[in-house]
C-alpha cells in the first residue's frame, strides 16, 4: 500500500460537478490500494471574490482580517469534497491547516511554514479515512490564523507529503503536465515528460503558474517525488525530480513570463559605499521582494539604479524609498508598471554559448526594446513592455525549436478510463 498526497486546485473543484469528478478520482485511487491525503484549494474564483468584497468595504483591509476571511474559501472546499466522498460510500474527514498541524511564522498574507505535526492526519489514515486538508493556511504558535500566499496550496501539499513520508505527491490541475510555455498562448507547446527541480524552480520563480516556487523548494530539499497531471483526464503527467535525461538538441526547456512586474528607478544617488545596502536593507525590512537590480554609470559622483518588484508591492516600495530621502538624498524616484518579464530556462544553456544572444536577437526582430536583463547558469530574463508579450513568447518558442505538431487541450470534461 502506497501513501499518496493529491492536491487539487481551484479550477479542478470549481463547481459541484467538478467536485464530484474529483471525489470519484480520489475513490479510484483508494480502490487501487493506496492511502489518500488530499489537499484542496478554494473553489474557482472564490479567493478573488472574497478579496473584491473586502475592498468594497475597506480599500486597505488589515492583513490579519484578510487571512481570517480568505481561509474560509478552503474550508468550504474541504467540507464539500468530504461530503461528496461520503456520498460515494467512503469515509472522509476534513481538516483545516491548523488541525492538520501546520505552524507558521507570524506573518499575515505570505507566512512560511515553521513546523508540521501531522499526528491527526496519520490517526485518521490509520482509521481508514480519506483525509481532506485545507491548503494555503496555518496557525502561529500564539493561535493566529495565517495564509501562505497565493498558490500556497501547492506548498501545503508538498510539505505535508514530506512530513508524512508520502510515496508520491500529485498536483492536479487543468493541464496534463508541465509544458514548454503557457499553452494558453502557444497551442503547440511541448509537454515535458520530466523536469529537474532546478529548472522547475526557475520557471516557477519567473512566472510559470503551474507550481508555486516554495513548493518546488520544499520538494527539492526533502526529495519529494512530485508529479503534475490533469484532473480532467488520465494522461501521464510530468515528473519533477533531481536529475533528468537531457533531450538531444533541446537547450531551452521552457519559456516563462511574469505580468506582475514594476520597475522603480532611483536617480542621482551619491556613489558612496553602503548606499545599496541601505536601500535594499530597508526594502527587506518591509518584506518587499526585489528581483533584477541594475546600476548605471557614475557621473559627477552620483549614480542611477533601477530594480524590479511585484506590482502589488510597488506602492509600498515607493513609500519606503521616500522615507529614506532625509538620510539618503537623491534627485528623483520614478516607477513603470506596464511591464512584463520574459525568461528562457534550460539546463542545457550551461554548455551552449550564444543562447542569450539569440534571445536578444529574437526580441529585437519583434520590434521590442529590452529594458532590463538578468542571467544565471540556466536562465536569461528580459523586462519588456506588456503589449508585446504574446508575440515575443511565440517567437522565442519557435526559435528554440520547442513547437510541436500536437495541440494542447486545456481543461474540459474528464476522459474516463
C-alpha positions in Angstrom: 0.0 0.0 0.0 1.4 3.4 -1.0 0.7 6.7 0.6 -0.4 9.4 -1.9 -0.9 13.2 -1.4 -3.2 14.5 -4.1 -3.6 18.3 -4.5 -6.5 19.7 -6.5 -6.5 23.4 -7.4 -9.4 25.8 -7.7 -10.2 25.0 -11.3 -10.4 21.3 -10.5 -13.1 21.9 -7.8 -14.6 25.0 -9.5 -18.3 23.8 -9.2 -20.2 20.8 -7.7 -19.9 18.7 -10.9 -16.1 19.1 -10.9 -16.1 18.4 -7.2 -17.9 15.1 -7.9 -15.4 14.2 -10.5 -12.5 14.9 -8.1 -14.3 12.7 -5.4 -14.5 9.9 -7.9 -10.9 10.3 -8.8 -9.9 10.0 -5.2 -12.0 6.9 -4.6 -10.4 5.3 -7.6 -7.0 5.9 -6.1 -8.1 4.3 -2.9 -9.6 1.3 -4.9 -6.1 0.8 -6.3 -4.9 0.0 -2.8 -3.5 3.4 -1.7 -4.0 5.6 1.3 -5.0 9.1 0.3 -4.4 12.5 1.8 -6.0 15.3 -0.3 -5.1 19.0 -0.3 -7.7 21.3 -1.8 -7.8 25.0 -2.8 -10.8 27.3 -2.7 -13.4 26.7 -5.5 -12.8 28.6 -8.7 -12.7 32.3 -8.2 -13.7 32.2 -4.6 -10.5 33.8 -3.3 -10.7 36.7 -5.8 -14.3 37.2 -5.0 -13.5 37.5 -1.2 -10.8 40.0 -1.9 -13.1 42.1 -4.0 -15.8 42.1 -1.3 -13.2 43.1 1.3 -12.0 46.0 -0.8 -15.6 47.3 -1.3 -15.7 47.7 2.5 -12.2 48.8 3.0 -9.7 49.7 0.3 -6.8 48.8 2.6 -8.1 46.0 4.8 -6.0 44.8 7.8 -3.8 41.8 6.9 -4.9 39.8 9.9 -8.6 40.2 8.9 -7.8 39.3 5.3 -6.3 36.0 6.5 -9.4 35.3 8.6 -11.5 35.9 5.5 -9.5 34.1 2.8 -9.1 30.9 4.8 -12.8 30.4 4.6 -12.6 29.5 0.9 -10.6 26.4 1.5 -12.8 25.4 4.4 -15.8 25.4 2.1 -13.9 23.2 -0.3 -12.8 20.6 2.2 -16.2 20.2 3.7 -18.0 19.8 0.3 -15.4 17.4 -1.0 -15.7 15.3 2.1 -19.5 15.2 1.6 -19.0 14.1 -2.0 -16.7 11.3 -1.0 -19.2 10.1 1.7 -21.9 10.1 -1.0 -19.7 7.5 -2.8 -19.8 5.3 0.2 -16.4 6.1 1.6 -15.3 7.6 4.8 -13.5 11.0 4.7 -12.6 13.6 7.3 -11.9 17.3 6.5 -9.2 19.2 8.5 -8.2 22.8 8.4 -4.5 23.6 8.0 -4.0 24.1 11.7 -6.0 21.0 12.6 -3.6 19.1 10.2 -0.6 20.5 12.3 0.7 23.4 10.2 2.5 26.0 12.2 3.8 29.2 10.6 5.8 32.3 11.2 3.7 35.3 12.5 3.4 37.0 9.1 0.0 37.6 7.5 -0.5 37.1 3.8 2.6 35.2 3.0 3.7 33.2 6.0 6.3 30.5 5.8 5.8 27.1 7.4 7.9 26.6 10.5 6.7 23.1 11.6 4.2 20.4 10.8 2.9 17.9 13.4 0.6 15.7 11.4 -0.5 13.3 14.2 -4.2 14.0 13.5 -3.7 13.2 9.8 -1.9 9.9 10.5 -4.5 8.9 13.1 -7.3 9.5 10.5 -5.4 7.4 7.9 -4.9 4.6 10.4 -8.7 4.6 10.8 -9.1 4.1 7.1 -10.4 7.6 6.4 -9.5 9.6 3.3 -8.1 12.8 4.8 -9.0 16.2 3.2 -6.8 19.1 4.2 -7.3 22.8 3.5 -4.4 24.2 1.6 -2.9 27.7 1.9 -3.3 28.1 5.6 -1.7 27.5 9.0 -1.5 28.9 12.5 1.1 30.7 14.5 2.4 29.5 17.9 0.1 32.0 19.6 -3.0 30.9 17.7 -3.2 33.5 14.9 -4.6 32.2 11.6 -2.2 32.8 8.6 -2.1 32.2 4.9 0.9 31.1 2.8 0.4 33.5 -0.1 -1.3 32.9 -3.5 -0.6 29.4 -4.8 0.3 28.3 -1.3 -1.8 25.1 -1.5 1.0 23.6 -3.6 3.3 24.3 -0.7 0.8 22.7 1.7 0.7 19.6 -0.3 4.5 19.1 -0.8 5.2 20.0 2.8 2.6 17.6 4.1 4.0 14.9 1.7 7.4 15.4 3.3 6.1 15.3 6.8 4.1 12.1 6.5 6.7 10.5 4.2 4.3 10.0 1.3 5.4 7.9 -1.6 4.1 10.4 -4.2 2.7 13.9 -4.2 0.5 14.5 -7.2 -0.5 18.1 -8.2 -3.7 18.0 -10.3 -4.5 21.0 -12.5 -6.4 21.9 -15.7 -3.5 20.9 -18.0 -1.9 17.4 -18.1 1.6 18.3 -17.1 4.3 20.9 -17.4 4.7 22.5 -20.8 7.5 24.4 -22.5 5.4 27.5 -22.1 1.9 28.6 -21.3 -0.4 26.5 -23.6 -3.0 29.2 -23.5 -0.6 31.4 -25.5 1.2 28.7 -27.5 -1.2 25.9 -28.6 1.7 23.9 -29.9 3.6 23.9 -26.7 5.7 20.9 -25.9 4.7 18.7 -22.9 7.7 17.7 -20.8 7.9 14.1 -19.5 10.2 15.2 -16.7 12.0 18.3 -15.5 14.6 18.9 -12.8 13.9 20.6 -9.5 16.3 23.4 -10.5 14.7 24.1 -13.9 11.2 23.9 -12.4 12.2 26.3 -9.6 13.5 28.8 -12.1 10.3 28.6 -14.2 8.1 28.9 -11.1 10.0 31.9 -9.8 9.9 33.5 -13.2 6.1 33.3 -13.5 5.1 29.8 -14.6 1.9 29.4 -12.7 1.7 25.6 -12.7 3.7 25.2 -9.4 4.4 27.5 -6.6 8.1 28.3 -6.1 8.1 27.4 -2.4 6.5 24.0 -3.2 9.4 23.2 -5.6 11.9 24.4 -3.0 10.3 22.1 -0.4 10.2 19.2 -2.9 13.9 19.6 -3.7 15.0 19.9 -0.1 13.0 16.9 1.1 13.3 14.9 -2.2 9.6 14.6 -2.6 8.5 12.6 -5.6 6.4 15.2 -7.4 4.1 14.7 -10.4 1.9 17.3 -12.2 -1.1 15.9 -14.1 -4.6 16.8 -15.2 -7.7 16.3 -13.1 -9.7 16.1 -16.3 -8.0 13.1 -17.9 -5.8 10.1 -17.1 -2.8 11.1 -19.3 0.7 10.6 -17.9 1.8 13.8 -16.1 5.3 15.4 -15.7 7.7 14.2 -13.1 9.7 16.8 -11.2 12.9 15.3 -9.8 16.6 15.8 -9.0 18.1 14.7 -12.3 16.6 14.3 -15.7 17.8 13.0 -19.1 18.7 15.8 -21.4 16.8 15.5 -24.7 19.1 15.7 -27.7 19.1 19.1 -29.3 16.9 20.8 -26.6 18.9 23.6 -25.0 15.9 25.6 -23.6 13.3 23.6 -21.7 10.8 26.3 -21.1 9.7 29.9 -21.6 8.0 31.7 -18.7 6.6 35.2 -18.3 5.5 37.4 -15.4 3.0 40.2 -15.8 3.3 41.2 -12.2 6.3 43.4 -12.7 7.1 47.0 -11.8 10.3 48.9 -12.2 11.5 51.6 -9.8 14.4 53.9 -10.6 16.3 56.0 -8.0 18.1 58.8 -9.8 21.1 60.9 -8.7 22.2 58.9 -5.6 25.5 59.7 -4.2 28.0 57.0 -5.2 29.4 56.0 -1.8 29.9 52.6 -0.1 26.7 51.3 1.7 24.1 53.0 -0.5 22.7 49.8 -2.0 22.8 48.1 1.4 20.8 50.9 2.9 18.1 50.9 0.2 17.7 47.2 -0.1 18.0 46.6 3.6 15.0 48.9 4.2 13.1 47.1 1.5 13.8 43.8 3.1 12.7 45.0 6.5 9.4 45.9 4.8 9.1 42.3 3.5 9.4 43.5 -0.1 10.9 41.1 -2.6 13.3 42.6 -5.1 14.2 40.9 -8.4 16.5 42.4 -11.0 18.9 45.2 -9.9 20.8 47.4 -12.4 23.1 50.3 -11.7 24.2 52.7 -14.4 27.5 54.5 -14.8 28.6 57.2 -12.3 28.6 60.9 -13.3 29.8 63.7 -11.0 29.9 61.3 -8.1 26.2 60.3 -8.5 24.6 57.2 -9.9 21.2 55.9 -11.0 20.0 52.4 -10.3 16.8 50.5 -11.0 15.2 47.4 -9.7 12.0 45.4 -10.3 9.4 44.3 -7.7 5.9 43.0 -7.9 3.1 45.3 -8.9 1.4 44.6 -5.6 4.4 45.9 -3.7 5.3 48.8 -5.9 3.5 51.5 -3.8 4.9 50.2 -0.6 8.4 50.2 -2.1 8.0 53.8 -3.2 6.9 54.7 0.4 10.0 53.0 1.8 12.3 54.8 -0.6 10.7 58.2 0.0 11.2 57.6 3.7 14.9 57.3 3.2 15.3 60.6 1.5 16.3 62.6 4.6 19.4 60.3 5.2 19.9 59.2 1.6 19.5 62.2 -0.7 18.6 61.5 -4.3 17.4 63.6 -7.2 14.2 61.7 -8.1 12.4 58.4 -8.0 10.3 57.1 -10.8 8.2 53.9 -11.5 7.0 52.0 -14.5 4.1 49.5 -14.2 3.1 48.4 -17.7 5.9 45.8 -18.0 6.4 42.1 -18.2 9.4 39.8 -17.7 10.0 37.1 -20.3 12.5 34.3 -19.4 14.1 31.3 -21.1 15.2 28.3 -18.8 17.2 25.2 -19.6 19.9 23.1 -18.0 21.5 22.8 -21.5 22.2 26.6 -21.5 25.3 26.0 -19.3 27.2 24.3 -22.2 25.8 26.2 -25.1 27.2 29.7 -25.7 25.1 32.2 -27.6 21.7 31.2 -26.2 21.1 34.7 -24.6 22.3 36.5 -27.7 19.7 34.5 -29.7 17.0 35.6 -27.3 18.0 39.3 -27.6 18.0 39.0 -31.4 14.6 37.3 -31.5 13.1 40.1 -29.3 14.6 42.8 -31.4 13.2 41.2 -34.5 9.7 41.8 -33.0 10.5 45.5 -32.8 10.6 45.3 -29.0 13.1 47.1 -26.7 14.7 45.3 -23.8 14.6 47.4 -20.6 16.5 45.2 -18.2 18.3 41.8 -18.3 19.1 39.2 -15.7 21.0 35.9 -16.2 22.1 32.8 -14.3 23.6 29.5 -15.5 20.3 28.1 -16.6 18.1 31.2 -17.3 18.0 34.6 -19.0 15.3 37.1 -18.3 14.3 40.3 -20.2 12.0 43.0 -19.0 9.9 44.4 -21.9 6.7 46.4 -22.4 3.5 44.5 -21.7 1.8 45.0 -25.1 4.3 42.8 -26.9 4.2 39.8 -24.6 2.4 37.1 -26.7 4.2 37.7 -29.9 7.6 37.6 -28.1 6.7 34.3 -26.3 5.6 32.7 -29.6 8.7 33.9 -31.5 11.0 32.6 -28.7 9.2 29.2 -28.6 9.7 28.8 -32.3 13.3 30.0 -32.3 14.4 27.4 -29.7 12.7 24.5 -31.6 10.0 23.9 -28.9 7.0 23.9 -31.3 5.2 20.5 -31.8 2.5 19.3 -34.1 0.2 18.5 -31.2 -2.4 20.9 -29.9 -2.7 21.3 -26.2 -6.1 20.8 -24.7 -6.7 22.8 -21.5 -9.4 21.7 -19.1 -12.6 20.2 -20.3 -14.6 17.1 -19.5 -13.0 14.2 -17.8 -11.8 11.4 -20.1 -12.8 8.1 -18.5 -10.6 5.0 -18.5 
